[in-house]
Amino acid sequence: MANKKILTIGFSLASDQTETCEFDSDMSLLDWDIVLFKPDINDYLYRRESTFEGKPCLSDDQSFKLKAQSEHWRREIKAAIEHGKLVLVYLSELTQLSVATGKKEYSGTGRNQKVTRIVTGYDNYQSIPLVLKPVTSKGREIKLADKNFECISSYWNEFSSVSSYKVFIEGEVVPCLLTRHGNKVVGAIYRSKNSNGALLCLPDIDFYPESFFVGEEDEENEGDWTPEAMQFASRMINAIVSIEKALRSAAELTPEPDWARDSKYKLSKEAVVSEKLLEIEGKLEAIQAEKEAAIDEIKDLARLRNLLFEKGKPLELAILDALKIIGFEVSQFDNGESEFDAVFKSDEGRLIGEAEGKDNKAINIDKLRQLAMNIHEDLEREDVSEPAKPVLFGNPYRLQPVGDRLEPFTVKCVSAAITSSTALVFTPDLFLVAKYLSGKADSAYAARCRKAILASVGKVDFPDVPKETATETEQANAEKGV
C-alpha cells in the first residue's frame, strides 16, 4: 500500500519504507510524496549563550542559524503543499527562546560607552507556514470535530490512544480535532487552493517509547528497534497513505492545460501582479546575495576554531589564518619536489612550519623528521641564504575538550625539539592569541607573540592575553543582552 516516498523530519520510524532527516538539514521536500514534520529545536537550547527574561538566549551565530533553518522549512513546506504533497505536522511542545535581531543600542560616550544587544522572542512554530498562535496546554481528551474530520477518521481510530495535545491552536485554521471539553482546536487542516496538496496538523505522539528499543539485557542488539516498533511504523505508514489518498480523491484538481495559458485567456490584473512579482524577486535576489556574502564571512571567521579540533589541510589553513592575524607574511610552498605546510616571515625572522593533528594521542617525533628535511631542502634553494626557524604546530587529543587534554607533546618530541632548536606550538594556545588579536588592534602584543615563536626552543609559551578593562567587561556583558 505504501508505494509513496515518505520523509520524517525530527524523528524516525522503524521502517525501511521511510527516510529521515534532522531539523538542521537543507533537504528539499519536493522529492517526497508525504512528509511527517516535528518542529523540535531542543538542540538549540543546549547551545544557548545565556538567558533573557527567563528564556534561553541564543548567540548571534546560533540565532542566525535557527532563523535561517526555520525559514528553510517554511519555504519547503509551502512549496511541497503547492506541488500537491501531503505534510503532516505533529504539534509538539511550544519551545520559546530569545534570538538576536542584529540590532544594537549604544549609550554613553568614549570609554564609558555601553553596547546593548537587542533580542526578540522566537519559538519552534516559526518553522510552519501557517499562523497557528499556539498556546501551551497539555491533555489527552480529544474528539473529532463536527466536520473536516473525514480524511483522518481511520487514522484517529488507530492512533488516538497514543496521541496527546501539547498546545491549543488559536489562529484562523480549519479544525479537525478538538478538546473534549472546551472545544479548543488541537488538530487542523489546510488545503491548497491551487493543487491537491494539504497541511495537516495533528496532536503529538511519543515516537520513542522504551518498548520500541531493545534493552541492555540484550547487549548485542541494545538500542535496535523492537518488533513492536516495526509494527507501529507499519500501521503509521498505512494510515498516512490512506489520509493522502482520501485528501486527493476529495479534491482532485485538474492540471491547467497548455492551451489555457494562452495570452488571450490572461486576466488584466495578472499582468500587473506578475510585474509586481518580478520586482519582488529582484529584491529577494539582492537580499539573498547579501545574505550569502554574510554567510561566507561567518564561515571564514569560524575557520579559526579549526585550531581547536581539526587535522590535515583544515588545520593547516587555520594555522595560516592565525599567523596572518599575528602579523606574519604567510604562504604554503610546493614546487613539485618539496612541499611545506607553512612558510612565514616577519621583521623578526623567517620560519617554516609543519602541522600535525592526533585524535587521541600526543604529538610524537614523526613530523620533526619531515620538518628537518624541509629546512634542509629550503636551504638548498638559491634565494635562501640561511636556515629558517623550524616550527611544529600540534593539535593532540583533538577530539577532547581542550581543558581535558594531557601534555600536547611527548617527552621524546620535546627533547628532540630542543636538540634541533624547533619551536613547538600547541594550536589551541595559538587560537587564544589569534582570537584576541582578531578583535583587537594590539601591535605590541602581536610582536611579542611573533618573538615568542622565534625565540622558543621546545614548547612555546605565548605571553598572556591582555585582560579587559572594567569598562570593556561591562560592554561585553551588555552585548549579550542580559
N, C-alpha and C positions, 0 to 999 in steps of 0.2 A: 504493500500500500504506500510505502514511503519512498516513491521514486522522485523525491524532491531533494534539492540541495538545501540543507539546514545548517545554520550557523548559530552558535550560542556565544554571547559576549558577557564576560563577568562571572561565568560559571560553566560547568561542563556536565554532560550526560554520559552514562556508561554504555555508549553505543558507537560503533564504527560507522553508523549512518549519519552522524553529525560531526562537524568540526567546531573548534572553539578558539577564541582569542581573548586576550585580556582587554580591560578598559583602555590601557595605554597601548593602542595599536592604530596603525594607519590603514587598516583593512577597508577595502571598498565593499559596500553591501550589494552592489549591482550584480555580483556573480552568484547571488543566492536567491532561492525562491522564498524561504521563510527564515526570519531572524528572531531569535529569542534574546532579549536585552535586559540586563540588570545594571542599573546605574550605581555601581559600587566604587566609591572613591576613597575607601578606607586607607589605601596605601599612601595617599596624600596626607592623611592625618599623622601617620608615623613620621613624615618628613617635615612636620611643622617647625617653624622657627621660634615661635613664641605664642602667646595668647593675647587676645584683644576683646574686651567686653565679655570675657568668659568663653570665647570661642577660639579654636585653634587658628593661628595666623600664619599664612604661608609667606616664604621669602618672595622677592621679586621674580626670581627664576622659576620657582615652583608655581607661583600664581600664573605666570605666563603659560606654563606647560598645561595646567589644569584648564584654563580658559580656552586655549587652543584645542585641547583634546575634546572638550565639551562642544566646541564649535564644529569640530570634525564630525562628531556623532549626530548633532542636529542636522547638519548638511546631508550626511549619508542616509540617515533615516528618512528624511524628507524626500530625497531623490529615489530611494528604494520604493517608497509608497507611490510616488508619481509614476514609477515604471511598473506598477502592478504587483509589487511584492507585499507579503504579509509580515508585519513587525509586531511581535508581542513584547510588551514592556512589563516586567514584574516590578510592582510598586514597592520597592524596598524601603528601609528606614530613611527618613529625611536626615541628611548629613549636612549640617551648617558649619561654615567656617568664614574666615575673613581673608580676602585676597587684595594684593596691591593694585591700585588704579594706574600707577605710573606717574601720578602727580605728587608733588611735594609742596609744603608751605615753609616759608622762611620767616624767621623773626629775629630781631636784634641785628647788630652790625659787627663787622670785624671779628675779633676773637670771641666775642660773645654771641655770634650768630648761631642760631639753632635751626636744625632742619627736621621737620616732622613729615614722615611718610604717610600719605593718605590711603586708607584701606576702605574696602566696602564689603558688604555681606555677599555670600555666594553659597550655592548648595548643589547637590548632585542632580537635582531635577533640571538644571540648566542644560543638560545634555539631551533633553527631549524636546522636539519641535512643536510643543503644544503649551498653552498657558494653563497649567494644571492647578496652580496655587495649592500645593499640598500642606496639610496641617497634621502634625504628629498626633496619632491616636492608635491604640492597639486593641485588637479583639479578634474573635473567631466567628461570631454570629453574623452570617451573611446570607442574603437571599437574592434570587433573580429579580431584576426589575420587571415592571409590568409589560414592557416591550423592549425591542432591540436585544433580546437575550437568545433568540433562536439559534444563532450560529455557535453559541458556546454551551448550549444546554447539555450536550453529551459530555463535553469536557468537564463541566461543572459537576455533573453526576459522578464522574470518575475521580476528580481531584479536590472536591470541596472539603473533604475531611482533613486534608493536609495543607489547606490554604488558610492564611490569616492576613488581616489587613494591618498595615503599619502606619498608613496615612489616610485621611479623608481627602477628597478632591473637591475644591470649591470653585474651580474655573468653569467656563462655559463649555461643558462637554456633554456628550450623549451617554447617559448612564446605562450600563447593562447589569451591574451588581450594586446592591445597596446594603447598608447595615440593617439587621433585622429590626432594630429599634431606632427610630430617629430618621430613617431613610437617608443617611449620609452616603454620598457616592464613593464607592471603593473599587469600582470597575467601570471602564468607559470604552467607547468605540468611536473611532474617527474613520470615515470612508472618503477616499479621494473622489472629487467630482470629475476628474479628468482621466481616471484609469480604474482598474479593478483592485488597486491596492488599498490596504487598510492598516491602521494602527490600533492595536487592541491593548488596553491597559488592564492588568489583572492583579488580584491580591498576591502577595508574596508567598513563596514556597521555600522551605528549607531543602535545598538540593543535596546537602551533605550530612544527613543524619549518621550517627555512629554505625547503624546497621548496614550502611552502604559500603563499609570498608572492612577488609579482613583485619582482625586484631592481632595483638602481639603474641597471642597463643600459637599463631601460625607464622613463625619467624620468617620462613622462606617467602611467603606471599603477603606479608604485612603491608597494608596500605593499598592493596589491589581492590578492585570493585568486587562486591559480593553478587551472587545470583539475584538477590533482592534488588540491588541497584540496577542490574541489567533488565530485569522485568519492569521496573519502574520506568526506565528510559524507553523501553519498547511501547509501553502504554502511553507515555507522554508524546512520543513521535506520532503514533496513530491518531491521538486526539487532536494534535495541532494540524495535522494534514487534513483531518475531517473539517476543522474550522476553516482552513484555507479553501477547501472545496465548496463548503456551504456559502462562504462570502462571494466566491467567484460566480457561482450559479445564480445567486440572488441579485448580482449587479453586473452581469456580463455586458461589457462596453465594447462596441464595435470600433476597431481602429479606423481613424479617418483615412479614406482612400485618397490616392494622389490627386485625382481629378478635382476633389473637393477643395484642394489647396490652391486652385487657380485664382489669380488676382481678381477675377470678376466676382468671386464669392467673398472677397475680403470686406470686412466692415470698416467704415471710415475711421472709427476710433482705434482699430487695431494698428493702423499705421502710426498714429500718434503715440500709442503706448509702446510700440516697437522701437520708435526713435528714443523714447524715454529710457527703455531698457538698454539700448546701445550706449547711451550716455552713462547710465549707472554702471554698466560693465566696464567702461573705460576707467571710471573712478576706482572700481574694485581692482582692476589690473594694476593701477598705480599704487594703491594701498598694499596689494599683495607683494609687489616688488619691494616696497619699503619694509614690509614685514619680513620677507626672505633675507634682505640685507641685514636686518637686526638679528635674525636667527643665526646667520653666518658669523656675525660679530660675536655673538654669545658663544658659539662653538669654538671660535678662535681663542677667546679668553679662557674658556673652560679647559682648553687643551693643556694648560699649565698644570692642572691637577693630575695629569698623567705621570708626573714625577712621583706621585704617591703610590701608584699601583700598577703601572704598565711595565712592559719589557719590549725588546726588539725595536722596530722602526718608530712606533708611537712614543716610546721612551726617549729615543734619540732626538726626535723633533721637539719634544717638550724641553729637553736639555738645551737645545739651540735657542728656543724662545727665552728661557730663563737667562742664558748667558748674554743675549742681546739686551735684556732688561737691566742686567748688572752693568752693562757698558762695554762689552766686548764686541769686536767685529767678528762674526762667525760665519762658517761655511762647512760643507762636507766635501771631501776630496775623493775622486775616483777617476784615475787615468787609464783604467783597463788593467793595470798591473797592480796598483796599490789602491786601497780603499780605507779611508779614515772616517770614523763616526763623527768627529768634530775637530775642526781646526779653528782656533780662536786666538785673538790677539788684542792688545791694548797698548797704551804707552808704557805700561809696566812690564810687558813681555809677550812672548808668543808661546802657545800651548797646543798640544794635541791630546785629544781625549778618546777613550773607548767607553761604551756603555754596556752594562750587564744587569739584567733583572732575574731574580730567582724566586720561584713560587714559595718554597718552604725551607730555604737554606740561606746560609751566609754566603757572601761573595768570596770565592777562593782565588788561587793564583792563576787560573787558566787564562783570564783576559790579560794578565800582566805580561805573559809571554807575547801575546799578539801586540800589545801596546809597545813593548820593547822593539819588536820588529818594525812597527810603524815609525818609531822615532828614527831608526837607522835608515829606513827607506826614504823617509822625508829628508834626512841629512844628505843623502846621495844626490838629491836634485840640485841643479846648477844654481838656482836662485836662492838656495838656503845655505847660510854660512855658519850657523851654529845650531846645536840640537835644541829642539823645542822642549818645553817642560811637559813631562807625561802626567796625565790625569786620568784616573779610573773612576767613573761615575757608577755607583752601585745602588740598586734598589732590591735589597734582600727581603725575604719573607713578605713579598709584595701583596699577598692576599690577606694578610693580617692587619688589624688596626696598628697604626704607627706606634702608639704607646705600649703595645703588647710585644713588640719585636725584640729579639735578642741582639747581641752585638752584630753590627752590619757586616764586618769583615773578619775573616778567620785570623787566628794568631799568625799563621804562616803567611797569609796575604799581607798583613801589616808589616811583618819582618822583611819580606821581600820588597815591599814598597819603600821602606826606609833605606834599604841597600841600593835601590835604583833611583832614589830621590823622587819618587812618584807621590803625587797628592791623591788621597782617597776621599771622594765626595759622596756622602750619603744623600741621595736625591731628595728625600723628604726635608732635610736641612736646607737644601738649595731651594725647595719650594717656599719655605718660610721667608727666605731672603727675597725671592722674586715676588712673592705676594705683597710684601711690604713696599718694595720699590715700584711695583706696577701701579700703586695708588698714591705714591708719594715721591715728589721730585727731591731726592736727597743725594746729591752727587758725592758728598763727603763719605756717606755710609757706603755707597756703591764702590767707591775707590778702595775703602778698607776691605770690602768683600773680595775684590779682584786681587788685592795684595795678599789676602789670606790664602787664596788658592795657589798663587805663585810662590809664596814663602813656605808653604806646608810640605813636610815630608811625613807620610803617613796620613792618618785621618785629619781632614780639615775641620777646624773649629771656627765657624763663622762668628764675627762679632755679634753680640746680642742685638736683636731688633730693637730700635729705639722705642721707648714706651710712649704711649699717647699722653698728652697733657690732660688735665682735668676737663678742660673745655672740649677737647676732641672726643673724650669718652662720653660726655653728655650728648654731643651731636650724634655719635654713633648709636647711642641708645634711643635717641629721639627718632632716628631714621628707621628704627624697627617698628614705629607706630605704637609703642607701648609706653 
